[in-house]
């Protein structure tokens, strides 16, 4: 996000901060518990539904545009989106909007969970789970609303074959239903599938659903439908499997720990990120050959071929970033290149110690510094209140994308900062973050620095567009606490040294 956009966002938030009396955070989704025999009320009809499945990255992104009609006699405001029990834990970045009023932003979403139940034989059954979309205004009888629903699905792409030779291409498979899973009657629907290339050797064809060839191919895009499903019961599935070329790394970060440390006295914003990265693609069927890799890298650099192995990571940084470092479990990694820039994004290019093939792992850390003045502003009211604007996520930006299973962000504020509040701004699919407040003790601290810890699951690299706004109160007395304690410490040392030095330790003559 450009600095001008950040400044405008900060200015807009300043008005809200002046009257805020509680935490500014509005979670994108909350938890709701339903009974085991719950069924969503049949109050809507999907008059027209178009779903787009994007497979161009190492995770799945689904976007569904639905024209819904209220078929009930009373106004309705809750729309249910079903997910299988084993799938809902892989959903991330869920975002729902009213297409006709997109300027209002995302709609409120609630996660509705149903506990596992036991049948008559004592066997456990896994009920369907739901996301509940709460419309801003109830839809009157026979009224219509156009919803745009998007989300990511992590960890569902599987390599086939599971093992390949070092120089072979990698292919992935994905399973879905030609009929979109929904709890409501659907009159008409269509599914578009976007592939990274036109190399799709295997795919399911439907028989009898439409009169012409299904799916219809247009380059690297397939279209299933349109289907007339007015007489098809809700929840009906038509299994479809596609196998396509994805000769890129399938990158998964099992844990990302990101620290942002604010120093008022130093005028510095220090960032450090720790990654536990793995490649979930096809494993090697033979031993790794350094000679074959050198030959392969020559053709890759010449643009004559691609490889499913991870060769490098490109990290765009904010303008003015300085002092980058790149270390792993062994120590400093010298195979990196930094291109500073004070006007546009700086570039940090990282090359791991070894190429990352399917099934391989690599853990490392990177860090850099920025001028605090580019990210911090002091508000006129309330007094002694500051607002910090930082990206929720930075790190590598790759064409194939990166998925993050677990994410932890720690914002370490100056010692004595109080009344800490936070809010996310911009982007789509803001994750549901869990906040904790604690003290972070470092060198020469007295009581410890105020720490805001945010944690979440199922993030993707698209979260880079989300900005985190943190407001806190930091008085002049709090700012002078550390230098005063340091000065007092030196005074105590000098006084003790003077007293010790004034003690007469000489041995006098013995009196007879």
N, C-alpha and C positions, 0 to 999 in steps of 0.2 A: 504494500500500500504506500502511495506517495505521501511525502511529509505534509503536503497541503491538505490531503484527505484526512490525515490524522489530526491536524490542527482544527479543521472544521468539526470533526467529531468531538474533540475536546471542548470546543466552544459550545457545542450543543449540550454537552453533559454538564457544563458549569452551571447552567440555569437550574437543572434538576438537583444538583448537589446542594444548592443553597437552602432548599426546603426539605432535604432528605433527613429523616430521623432514624432510619433503620438501614440494614444492609441493602445495597442497591441491586443485588443479584436477583434476577428473575429466572429460575431454572427453566430450560426449554421443556423438560418433561418431569413429571412426578410419578410416584408409584400409587397404584390403586389395586386393591385386592377384591376379586370377584369370587362368587361361589362356584363350586365345581360343575353345577348344572346350568350355568349361565349361557344364554343365547342372545346375541344382539337383536334388538327389535327390528322387524322388517318395515322400516319407515321410509327408506330411500330406494330409488332405482337408478342404476348406472345407464343412463340413456345412450351415451357414447363414451368409449374408453379406448385410449391409445397409449400403449406402453412401449418404452424404448429401453432396451438392455444394452448397455455399453460395456464391451469386453476389450477395449483398447488398452487398458492398464492391467496391472496385476491383481486387481480386485474388481468386483462387479458393481456397477452403478446403475440403478433402475430409476427411471423417471416415468411417472404415469399421470396423464392428463385425463380427468374424468368430468363429464357433464352429468351432475346428479340432479334428480328430481324428487321432491318430497311427495310421496304417495299417501301420506297419512292425513288425517283430518285436523291435526294440530301442528303448530310450528315445531320444527326439530332443529337441534344445534349440535348433535354429537354424531360423528361419522366414524365407523369402526373399520380398521385395517387389520386383517388376520395374518398371523405368522405361525408356522409350525413350532412346536415346543423346542425342538433341537436347533431351530434356525434363529430364533429371536435373540439368542445370546451372541450372534454374529452380526447383528444389525448395528450400523453406526451412521451418524450424520442424518438422522431422520428429519425431514423438513417438509412442511405443508403450508401452502399459500393459496389465497384466493386470487386467481389469475386476473380478474377484473379490477382488483384492488391490491395489486402487488406492492404499491407504495406503503401499505400498512405493515409490511414485513411478515414474518412467520406467524402462523397461528399457534395457539397454545395446544400442547400435546401432552397426553397422559398415557403412561404405560400401565396397562391393565393385566395383572398376573393372576392365573388360576393355579392353585396348588394341585399336585398330583393326587389322583383319587384311586381307590381300589375297587375292582369289580367284584362280582359274587364269588369268584374263585380266589380272591385275594391278590390278584395280579395288578401291578401298577399300570395305569394308563396315563398318557401324556396329552392333556387337553391343549387345544389351540389357544395361543396368547394373542393379545390385541394391543394396537396403538389406537388411542381414541383422539380424534381431531375435534377440537372445540371451535366451532365457527364463531366469528365475532358477533354476528346477528343471526337469530333463528330464521330458518327458511320457512316461509309460509306454505300452506297447502298448495300443491301444484307449482310451487316456485322452483327455480333452478339456480345452481351455483356451479361454477367451473373450478375444480380443485387441481392444483399441481403438487404431486407428492413425489419426493425423491429421497433416496437413501442408498447407503453402501452395504454390500454384503462381503464380509471378510472370510478368508479361509475356505472357500468352497470350490476353487479352481484346482483341478487335479491333473498332473502330467500323465500322458499316455503316449508311448510307453513310459513306465515309471523310471526306467534306466536307459540311458543313451550313451553312445560313444562321444568322445571329447569334441569331435568335429561335426556331429550330427545336429539336425534341427530339433527344437523342442516343440511339442504339441500339447495343448491343454484341452480338457473337456469341461463342459458345464451342462448341468441338468436343470430344466425348468418346465413349466406347463404352458402349452399353447393357449389354454384358457387361464386368464388371470385369476389367481385365488382371491375370492371376494365373498362376503357374507350377504351381498345383495344381488337381486336379479339384474342381469346385464343384457341390454337389448342388442348392442353391437360393440364389437371389440376388435382390436388389431395389435399385433406385437411386432416391433422392429428390433433387429439384432445387429449391432455394429461390431465388426471384427477389426483387428489391427491390420489385416491384409486380406487379399482375396483367396489365400490358400486355406480352404476349408474342405478337407478331403472327406469328412463324414458328417452327416447331419440327418435328422429325422424328417421324413416327408409325411404329410398328413394325407389321408385317403377319405374322400367323401365329404370333407368339411367344406370345401369350396369346389366350384366347377372347373377352375383352371388349375395350373401347376401351383403347388404350395409346398415350400415357400417360394416367393418370387425373389430372384437375385438381381441386385443392382450394384455391381462392383464388389465392395467389401461389406455391403449391407444386405441382409435377408429380411423379408417381410412375411410374417405368418398372418393370414387373414386378408381382408376383414371377414369376421364370422358373424353370422346371425344367431345369437345365443339367447333369444327371447324365451325359448322353450327349454333351455338347458338349466337344470337346478343349480342354485348357488353352491359353490364349493366343488364343482365337477372339475377334474383335472384331465389333461391330455399330455402324457409325458413326452418331452422332447429332449434329445441329447445332441450337442454339437461338439465337434472336435476340430480345432483350428490351430494354425501356427502361431506360436508366441515365442519367438527366439530372442527373448530378453530375460533379464533376471526377474525372478518372482520374489521380491524383497519383503520380508516381514521383520519388524522390530518388536521383539517380545517385550521390551521395556525401554522407554526413553525417560531419562531423568534430566530435566532442564532447570538450571539455576540462573536467576537474574538478580544481581546484587547492586543495590543503590548506595552510592557514597556521595553525600552532600559536600563534605570537606574536600574530597578529591575531585569533585565534579565529574565522576566517572560512573558508567554503567557497564558492569562486567557480566558477560554471559558465558556459561559453560553447559555443554550438553554431553550426556553419556549414553551410548547406544549399545544395545545387545541385539545384533543384526544376524539374520539367517536367510538362506536361500531355500525356498520351499519348492523349487522346480525339480526337474528330472535329475536323478543322481547319475554318477558316472558308472558305466558298466565295466570299465577297465581302469587300470591305474592311471593317475595323472602323469602326463608326459610333458616335461619342460621344453623339450625340443619341438614337439608338435604345437605347443602353446606359442612359442616364439614365431613359428611359421604362420600360425593362424592369426596372431596379432598383427603381422605385416599386412595381410589382406583386409583385416578389420580397419586398420588405420588408413588404408587406401580406399575404403568405402566399398570394397568389392564383396563383402560378406558381413554377416552379423554373428553374434555369439550369445548364448544364454548365460554365460558367466559374467559376473560383475567385475569390471575392469577399473572403474573410477566412479567417484561421487562428486557432483558439482553442487556447491553450497553458495547461493547468492546471499550476500549480507547487506545490511543497510549502508547508505552512503556514509563515509567517514569512519568505517570500521578499521581498527588497527590491532596490532599485536596478536595475530592469530597463532594458535598452536594445535598440533595434531599428535596425540599419543595413543598407544594401545597397551596391552598387558606387558609387553616387553619394554617399552619406553618410547622415546621420541621417534616419530616416523618422518623421515626426511623427504619421502616421495610425495610432496605436495607443492602447490603453486598458488600464490596469492597475488591478486591483481587489485590494488586499492583504487578507490574512486571516491571523490568528495562530492560529486554531483549526481551520478547514477549509482546503481547497485554495484557494490564490490563483489569480487568473485574469488572463492576459495575452492580450488580443485584438489581433491584427495585421491590418492592411489593407495589402496591397502597393500600390506606386505606381500600378499599372494592373491591371485584371482579367486573369486568366490563362486564355486560350482554348487549344483543342487545338493542339499543336505549339509553343506558346510556352514560354519558360523564364524563371526568376527565381532569382537567387542572393542570399542575405542571411545575416545573422548576428544572433543574439539572445544575451543574457547576463543574469545576475542573481547575487545573493549570498544566502547563508544563514548562520545561526549554526552554527559547527562543532559545538557541543555537542549538536545534534539528530542528528548523523550519526556522531559519534566516541565510542568508549568505550575506557577503559584497562583492560587485563586485570590481574588480580592475579598470575597466573603465565602465562607466563614474565615476568620483570621487564622493565619498560620496553617492553612490547608493547602496541600499539594495534590496534583493529579499526574499520575504516571501512565503513559501510553506505550505499550510494548506488544509485539506480535505474540499470539498465543503459541504459535509453533514456527520455528525457523528450520534450520537444518537442510539436508539434501533436497534438491528439486530435480527429479528424474522423469524422463518421458514415460517410463513404465510405471511410475508411481511407487509409493511406499505405504504400507499399512502398519499401524501401530496398535498392538494388542493392549498395552497398558501405557499410560502417560502420566507423569508426575511433574508439575511445575512448582518451583519454590521461588517466590518473590521475597528477597531478603531486604527489608527496609532499614533505615538508620535506627540506631539505638534510641529509644524513647518515643518512637512513632506510635501514635494511638489512633483510635476510631478508624480502623482500616475497613474499607468497603471496596467492592469490586463489581465490575460489569463487563460483559462481552459486547462487542460492537462489530457490525458488518459481517460479511461472509454468509454462507448458508450451512444448514445442518450443524448448528452449534451443539457441541456435546453436553451431556448432563454432567456437570463437574461437582465433585465433593470437596468442600472447603474445610480446612483446619487452620487454627491459629496457634502459634507457639513462639518460643524464644530460641534464637540461634546464637550460640556463644562462640566467639572467635577471639583472636589475639587482642589483648588489652581492652576487652569489653568489661563493663561493670555488672549490669543485670542481664545483658544479652540483647541482641537485635530482634526486632519484631519480624516474624516470618508468616507469610501467607502461603499455604500449601494447597494446591489444586490438583486433584487426581481424576482421571477418567479412563474409559475403555473404548476400544473400537474407533480410533481416529485414522484418518488418511491424510496425505500431504495437502489436500485441499483446505485443511484447517489453517494453512498459512495466511489465508485471507481474513482470518478473524483477529480482531484487535482486543487486547485485554486492557481495560481502564481501571486503575487502582487509585483511590483517594485515601489520604491519611493526614493526620494532624501532627505537625512537627514544630514545636515552639522553640524560641531562642534559648530558653533555659535547657531544653533537652539537647540542643545543638552544642551548648557550652559544657555539657556534663563531661564528655570524654576529655577535652583539653584541660579542664579544671582538675579532673582526677589524675591526669598525667603530670600536671604541674605540681599537684599536691604530693604525688608519689616521689617526684624528684626532690621536693623540699624535705620530705621525710628522710630520704636517703642522705641528703647533704647534712641534715641536722644530726642524724645518727653517726655519720662519718665524723662530723665535728666533735661530738661528744666522745666518741671512741678515741679520736686523736688527742683530745685534751686530757685524757687520763694519763697520769704519770706512771709509767711502767718501768722506770729506771731502778736499778738496784743501788741503794745508798750505802754509805760506810756504816759498819757495825760500831755501835757505842760500847766503850769498855766501862 
